[in-house]
Amino acid sequence: MNTAFNNKISRSFRTALDYVLVSLLAYSGAYYLTGTLHITSTFAPIGALWAVIVGVSVMQENWISTVEKARFQVLGGLVGAILSLVYLKFLPFNPIGMVLLMGIAVFLCQSLGRPDYSTPAALTVAVILFFSHINPELSPIMNAGLRFSEVIIGSAIAILVVRLLPHAKDQTV
């Protein structure tokens, strides 16, 4: 019984460390990326937060599941980024427009038989349109490109951390 309890505590501790590592690396990577661009440097912490959210949500118990979740996140994020780019080319931020575009993203993903892309697509739309509201000087292409880059950073960091840590390699799923 004591061994089982110790194993559970040990596993819980390792999992917590995985989350800390993913969060730190995703934040640092995205902060550096966004911070290097003068027009967006003030908003670098928010972009870094988006990468952390993505990284933490992508992490799964094993590498195979993490890669699958990352694929959903990246492809759904791409859908959301493209829709947001098109929207912002023609219209400014509007809360009603944002939620309608989120609905369009979900409808598109569902209609194409990719329901797993729906949540990442809708969230990416929300983040990109929110950024256009707080930083209207940022061009739609730069905004969509940065937010999609942050999705890639968070996803890639989660995959790397889960792959490189010994306790995750032994798991298959």
C-alpha positions in Angstrom: 0.0 0.0 0.0 2.8 2.4 0.9 4.6 1.7 -2.3 1.4 2.4 -4.4 1.0 5.6 -2.5 4.6 6.6 -3.1 4.3 5.7 -6.8 1.2 7.9 -7.1 2.9 10.8 -5.4 6.0 10.4 -7.5 3.9 10.3 -10.7 1.9 13.3 -9.6 5.1 15.2 -8.9 6.6 14.3 -12.3 3.4 15.4 -14.0 3.4 18.7 -12.2 7.0 19.3 -13.2 6.0 18.5 -16.8 3.4 21.3 -16.7 5.9 23.7 -15.1 8.5 23.0 -17.8 6.0 23.3 -20.7 4.6 26.5 -19.3 8.1 28.0 -18.7 9.4 27.1 -22.2 6.2 28.0 -24.1 6.0 31.4 -22.3 9.7 32.1 -22.9 9.6 31.1 -26.5 6.5 33.1 -27.4 7.6 36.1 -25.3 10.9 36.2 -27.2 9.1 35.8 -30.6 6.5 38.5 -29.9 8.9 40.8 -27.9 11.4 41.0 -30.8 8.8 42.9 -32.9 8.6 46.5 -31.9 4.9 47.0 -32.7 3.9 44.0 -30.6 6.5 44.1 -27.7 4.1 45.7 -25.3 1.7 42.8 -25.8 4.3 40.0 -25.6 3.1 38.7 -22.2 -0.4 38.1 -23.6 1.0 36.2 -26.7 3.2 34.2 -24.3 0.1 33.4 -22.2 -1.6 32.1 -25.3 1.3 29.8 -26.0 1.2 28.5 -22.4 -2.5 27.8 -22.6 -2.0 25.9 -25.9 1.0 24.0 -24.5 -0.8 23.0 -21.3 -4.0 22.0 -23.2 -2.0 19.9 -25.7 -0.1 17.9 -23.0 -1.4 14.4 -22.5 -0.3 11.3 -20.6 1.9 10.0 -23.4 3.6 11.1 -26.5 1.2 9.6 -29.1 -1.8 11.3 -27.5 0.1 14.5 -27.2 1.0 14.5 -30.9 -2.6 13.8 -31.8 -3.9 16.6 -29.6 -1.2 18.9 -31.0 -2.3 18.1 -34.5 -5.9 19.1 -33.6 -4.7 22.3 -32.0 -2.4 23.3 -34.9 -4.9 22.5 -37.7 -7.8 24.0 -35.8 -5.6 27.0 -35.0 -4.8 27.3 -38.7 -8.5 27.4 -39.6 -9.1 30.0 -36.9 -6.2 32.1 -38.1 -7.3 32.1 -41.7 -10.9 33.0 -40.9 -9.7 35.8 -38.6 -7.3 37.1 -41.2 -10.1 37.3 -43.8 -12.5 38.9 -41.3 -10.0 41.5 -40.1 -9.1 42.4 -43.7 -12.6 43.7 -44.2 -14.0 44.4 -40.7 -12.7 45.8 -37.4 -13.1 44.0 -34.1 -16.7 43.8 -32.9 -17.8 41.4 -30.1 -20.8 40.3 -32.2 -18.6 39.7 -35.2 -16.1 37.7 -33.0 -18.7 35.3 -31.6 -20.3 34.9 -35.0 -16.9 34.1 -36.5 -16.3 31.6 -33.7 -19.6 30.0 -34.7 -18.6 29.9 -38.4 -15.3 28.3 -37.4 -17.1 25.6 -35.5 -19.6 25.1 -38.2 -16.9 24.8 -40.8 -14.9 22.2 -38.8 -18.0 20.2 -38.0 -19.2 20.3 -41.7 -15.8 19.1 -42.9 -15.9 16.1 -40.6 -13.2 17.5 -38.3 -15.0 18.1 -35.0 -11.8 17.9 -33.0 -10.6 21.1 -34.7 -13.7 23.1 -33.5 -12.5 24.2 -30.1 -9.0 25.2 -31.2 -10.4 27.0 -34.2 -13.0 28.9 -32.1 -10.4 29.8 -29.4 -7.9 31.0 -32.0 -10.5 33.3 -33.5 -11.3 34.7 -30.1 -7.7 35.4 -29.3 -6.9 36.9 -32.7 -9.9 39.2 -32.7 -9.2 40.2 -29.0 -5.7 41.1 -30.0 -7.0 43.3 -32.8 -9.1 45.1 -30.3 -6.3 45.8 -27.8 -3.7 46.5 -30.5 -5.6 47.9 -33.6 -2.3 49.1 -35.1 -1.2 45.5 -35.6 -1.9 44.4 -39.2 -4.3 41.4 -39.6 -1.6 39.3 -41.3 0.9 40.0 -38.5 -1.7 39.3 -35.8 -2.9 36.0 -37.3 0.7 35.0 -38.0 1.9 35.7 -34.5 -1.1 34.0 -32.8 -0.7 30.9 -35.1 3.1 30.9 -34.3 2.2 30.9 -30.6 -0.1 27.9 -31.2 2.8 26.1 -32.9 5.2 27.1 -30.1 2.9 25.8 -27.3 2.2 22.6 -29.2 5.8 21.9 -30.1 7.0 22.5 -26.6 4.4 20.1 -25.2 5.4 17.4 -27.7 9.1 17.8 -26.9 8.7 17.7 -23.2 6.5 14.6 -23.3 8.8 12.9 -25.7 12.1 13.7 -24.0 11.0 12.8 -20.4 11.8 9.2 -19.6 8.5 8.4 -17.8 6.5 9.5 -20.8 8.4 7.4 -23.3 7.4 4.1 -21.7 3.8 4.8 -22.2 2.0 3.8 -25.3 -1.4 4.3 -26.1 
